[in-house]
Amino acid sequence: MTDRRLTPANGRVAAAHLKGLVSAERFAEGTPRRVVVPVADLWARPDAGARERQLVWGEAVTVYDESGGMAFIQAARDGYVGYVPEAALGAPEDITHTVSVPATHLYPVPDMKHPGAQHLSFGARLRIVSASADGTFFETSEGRFVPRPHVRPARAPFTDPVAVAQLFFGVPYLWGGNSVLGIDCSGLVQMGCLAAGIACPGDSDLQEAELGAALAPGSPQMRGDLLFWRGHVALAVDEDVLIHANAHHMAVAYEPAAEAIARIEEQGGGPVTSQRRLPRS
């Protein structure tokens, strides 16, 4: 059975490599594009419907179809498919740097007081072409400017997914969110893993199936371990504390592991279904 979230096919069009495997009116090789808005919702249907995930500035996608102002795409980072507005996409380019702080701004000139700043979230991808005269800003390929301390080379990943997750402390909970404007439990894990160079799907069921190595029930908790429940995931900060985006706090919050386990079970979420250990950097 194919997973709709990961299968670039919608009945009208499908990716060329799926010919003979799925039914579609036509098959397409797809066209590379990138996201050119601060945050783009990835919708399950062209009329919006449910939010699958979100994509941030500069993320690469493949477009398989465009109709009615919406593009049917597949995201490069995790293979998720869905719909985004055509206006949210632009020409692809080679990325050199990523935003490495919770949030920053793009300025039309290298001046932090300029009113025309545009928000960017952690993980936004940029192509840097030069530095400002005083060296405090980097200029992007689009002639905009980002504060130099807020980015790092794209080929220099973080070494600790938990440290990345901790950057999001206090960020509001948002179902399907992937940015500092709002994030959910699996989005938090995905942001941490991807920033640390660990391939990671977007939803907790896939993360539980694919990430790390399963530990025996009751194993001592180590920093970076993942605890899974039915429909939920949290990251261990140390042997006693978790960090997770959750609807109880409506935010990314720290919580003692024992308290979280008891609370979630009491609220009907069931027991921990697995504990998995990510590879060490």
C-alpha positions in Angstrom: 0.0 0.0 0.0 1.4 3.4 -1.0 1.5 6.2 1.5 -0.4 9.2 0.1 2.0 11.6 2.0 5.0 10.3 0.0 3.5 9.3 -3.3 3.6 12.1 -6.0 0.4 11.1 -7.7 -3.1 12.7 -7.5 -5.0 10.8 -10.2 -4.6 13.6 -12.8 -0.8 13.5 -12.8 1.9 11.4 -11.3 5.7 11.3 -11.3 7.2 9.6 -14.3 8.9 7.0 -12.2 5.5 5.8 -11.0 4.4 4.8 -14.5 3.0 1.2 -14.3 2.6 1.5 -10.5 -0.2 4.0 -10.2 -3.1 5.3 -12.4 -2.9 8.8 -13.7 -4.1 10.8 -16.8 -0.5 11.7 -17.5 3.0 11.3 -16.1 5.6 14.0 -15.6 9.3 14.3 -14.9 8.7 17.3 -12.7 10.3 20.7 -12.6 12.6 21.9 -9.9 11.5 25.0 -7.9 12.2 26.5 -4.5 10.1 28.2 -1.9 10.3 32.0 -2.1 8.0 33.0 0.8 8.9 32.9 4.5 6.6 29.9 5.3 4.4 28.0 2.9 1.7 25.6 4.1 1.8 22.2 2.3 -1.8 21.2 1.8 -3.3 17.8 1.3 -5.7 19.1 -1.3 -5.7 22.0 -3.8 -8.6 23.6 -1.9 -6.4 23.7 1.3 -8.1 21.0 3.4 -5.6 19.6 6.0 -2.1 21.0 6.5 0.4 18.3 5.9 3.5 20.2 6.9 5.2 23.5 6.2 8.1 24.6 4.0 10.4 27.5 4.7 12.2 30.0 2.5 14.6 28.4 0.0 13.5 24.8 0.4 13.7 22.7 -2.8 10.7 21.1 -4.4 9.7 19.3 -7.6 6.5 20.6 -9.3 4.5 18.0 -11.1 1.4 20.0 -12.0 0.1 23.6 -11.8 -3.6 24.4 -12.0 -5.9 27.1 -10.6 -3.1 28.9 -8.9 -1.9 25.8 -7.0 1.1 23.7 -7.6 1.3 19.9 -6.9 4.7 19.3 -5.5 7.1 17.0 -3.7 9.5 18.4 -1.1 13.1 17.5 -1.4 13.8 17.3 2.3 11.5 14.4 3.1 9.5 13.4 0.0 6.2 14.8 1.3 3.7 15.7 -1.4 0.9 18.2 -1.5 -0.2 21.6 -2.8 1.3 25.1 -2.3 0.3 28.3 -4.1 2.2 28.8 -7.4 3.1 32.3 -6.2 5.1 30.7 -3.3 7.6 29.2 -5.7 10.5 30.6 -7.7 13.4 29.4 -9.8 15.8 26.9 -8.1 19.3 27.9 -7.1 22.3 26.4 -5.3 22.1 27.0 -1.6 25.2 28.1 0.3 23.9 29.0 3.8 21.1 28.3 6.2 19.5 30.4 8.9 20.9 29.0 12.2 19.1 31.1 14.8 15.4 30.9 15.7 14.5 33.8 13.4 16.0 36.6 11.4 15.1 39.1 8.7 16.0 39.8 5.1 16.5 43.5 4.5 16.4 45.4 1.2 19.6 47.3 2.2 22.3 46.4 4.8 20.6 48.5 7.5 19.0 46.9 10.6 16.8 50.0 11.0 15.2 49.8 7.5 11.4 49.2 7.8 11.3 46.8 4.8 12.5 43.7 6.7 11.1 40.3 5.9 10.8 37.5 8.5 12.8 34.3 8.0 12.6 31.2 10.3 15.3 28.8 11.4 16.3 26.5 8.5 15.6 29.0 5.7 18.0 28.4 2.8 19.9 31.2 1.1 22.5 31.7 -1.6 25.1 34.2 -0.4 27.0 36.1 -3.0 28.9 38.8 -1.1 29.2 40.7 2.1 28.3 44.3 2.9 31.1 46.9 3.0 31.4 46.7 6.8 31.1 42.9 6.9 28.0 42.9 9.2 25.6 41.6 6.5 25.6 39.0 3.8 24.0 39.8 0.5 21.8 37.1 -1.1 21.5 36.3 -4.8 18.3 38.3 -4.8 20.0 41.5 -3.6 18.7 41.3 -0.1 20.7 41.3 3.1 20.8 39.0 6.1 22.7 39.6 9.4 26.0 37.7 9.1 25.8 36.1 12.6 22.4 34.6 11.8 23.5 32.1 9.1 26.0 29.3 8.8 27.3 27.4 5.8 24.9 24.8 4.5 27.6 22.2 4.6 28.3 22.8 8.3 25.4 20.9 10.1 24.7 21.1 13.8 26.1 18.2 15.9 23.2 17.9 18.4 19.5 17.7 17.4 18.5 18.5 21.0 20.4 21.8 20.9 18.4 22.7 17.8 15.1 21.7 19.4 16.0 23.9 22.4 16.1 26.9 20.1 12.4 26.5 19.7 11.6 26.6 23.5 8.4 28.6 23.9 7.4 28.5 20.2 3.6 28.1 20.0 2.2 24.7 19.1 0.8 24.5 15.6 -0.5 21.3 14.0 1.7 20.5 11.0 4.0 23.5 11.8 7.7 23.6 10.8 8.8 27.1 11.7 9.5 29.4 14.6 6.0 30.8 14.1 4.5 27.5 15.1 5.6 23.8 15.3 4.2 20.4 16.3 5.9 17.4 18.0 7.1 15.7 14.8 8.1 19.0 13.2 10.4 19.8 16.2 12.1 16.4 15.9 12.4 16.8 12.1 13.9 20.3 12.4 16.5 19.0 14.9 17.4 16.0 12.9 17.6 17.7 9.5 19.8 20.5 10.9 22.1 17.8 12.3 22.4 16.0 9.0 20.0 13.1 10.0 17.4 12.2 7.4 14.0 12.5 9.0 10.4 12.1 7.8 7.7 14.6 8.8 5.3 12.6 11.0 5.8 10.7 14.2 4.6 7.3 12.9 7.2 7.4 10.1 9.8 8.7 12.5 9.1 5.8 14.9 9.5 3.3 12.0 12.7 4.9 10.6 14.7 6.8 13.1 17.6 5.4 15.2 17.7 2.1 17.0 15.0 0.6 19.2 15.9 0.3 22.9 14.5 -2.3 25.3 11.6 -1.1 27.4 12.7 0.7 30.5 16.2 1.6 29.1 17.8 4.5 30.9 17.1 7.7 29.0 20.0 9.5 27.3 20.2 13.0 25.7 18.8 12.7 22.1 16.6 9.6 22.7 13.2 9.7 21.2 10.1 8.7 23.2 7.1 7.8 21.1 3.4 7.5 22.0 0.5 6.9 19.7 0.6 10.1 17.6 3.3 11.9 19.7 7.0 12.1 20.0 9.4 13.9 22.4 13.2 14.4 22.7 15.2 13.6 25.8 17.2 16.5 27.1 18.9 14.4 29.7 18.1 11.3 31.8 15.1 13.0 33.4 13.7 15.8 31.2 12.0 15.9 27.8 11.5 18.7 25.3 8.4 18.5 23.1 5.9 20.5 21.2 2.6 19.6 22.7 -1.1 20.7 23.0 -1.1 20.5 26.8 1.3 23.4 27.0 0.3 24.7 23.5 4.1 25.3 23.1 7.5 23.7 22.9 8.1 23.0 26.6 10.4 21.1 28.9 8.7 18.5 31.1 10.0 15.8 33.5 9.8 12.5 31.6 8.0 10.7 34.4 5.3 13.4 34.6 4.9 13.5 30.8 4.5 9.7 30.6 1.9 9.7 33.4 0.0 12.7 32.1 -0.2 11.5 28.5 -1.5 8.1 29.6 -4.0 9.6 32.0 -5.3 11.9 29.2 -5.9 8.9 26.9 -2.7 8.9 24.9 -1.7 5.5 26.1 1.7 4.4 27.2 5.1 5.0 25.6 5.2 2.8 22.5 8.9 2.8 21.9 12.2 4.5 22.8 14.7 5.0 20.1 18.3 6.2 20.1 19.6 8.5 17.3 23.0 8.0 15.9 25.7 10.0 17.6 27.5 12.7 15.6 
